[in-house]
């Protein structure tokens, strides 16, 4: 970048020691390091901003190019809106239901019901199992706690 040789660097160090002095030289080098770090950070920030602008311009150019290609393709191959649609074949007839038994007086042979019919007596109720009462706590001697 600056192309400084070893003899030039030695000359800069000797002048810095004479001008600044050996006592203040570390503080001066610290300040120079801070300034160089800030300059690098600003350069990096500037470079990323330029890169972002270049990417945006490239994207705009690509979008224009794609829009032009899309328009050209649509002109070359217009949609076939006037073409008649092919009809689907007719569905096959449903198979005949299996005979599950004779139908009585116009009723079907099998009917699924969610509730029992009225002419059937309800089943006997299931026996209710009573739970035992909870035990009373007992003290250590075996008697009931008061």
PERA-V13149 format. One record per run of one state. SS is the DSSP state (helix for helix, strand for strand, loop for the rest). FROM is the first residue (numbers start at 1). TO is the last residue. If there is no record, write none. Layout:
ss=SS from=FROM to=TO
ss=SS from=FROM to=TO
This chain:
ss=loop from=1 to=5
ss=helix from=6 to=20
ss=loop from=21 to=24
ss=helix from=25 to=76
ss=loop from=77 to=137
ss=strand from=138 to=138
ss=loop from=139 to=143
ss=strand from=144 to=144
ss=loop from=145 to=146
